[in-house]
């Protein structure tokens, strides 16, 4: 995959408000999926759909902790992109 294709894939994955919220929530550390959907106030299946897109793009990764699945940001540049764009609105 070329650099341009990788950049486009990351930007496409970040192209939904819910996914941006997930990344912002994970920016300060690993969270379990239950914490994510409770924080965002949306159904667990919806969160899972968005998480799968972020995982496929390599932006987040996961680990199993017994029956719990915990997620963390794997691509810190995604957090940087969101911060930069957030500063534009300030």
Secondary structure by P-SEA (a helix, b strand, c coil): ccaaaaaaaaaaaaccaaaaaaaaaaccccccaaaaaaaacccaaaaaaaaaaaaaaccbbbbbcccbbbbbbccaaaaaaaaaaaaaac
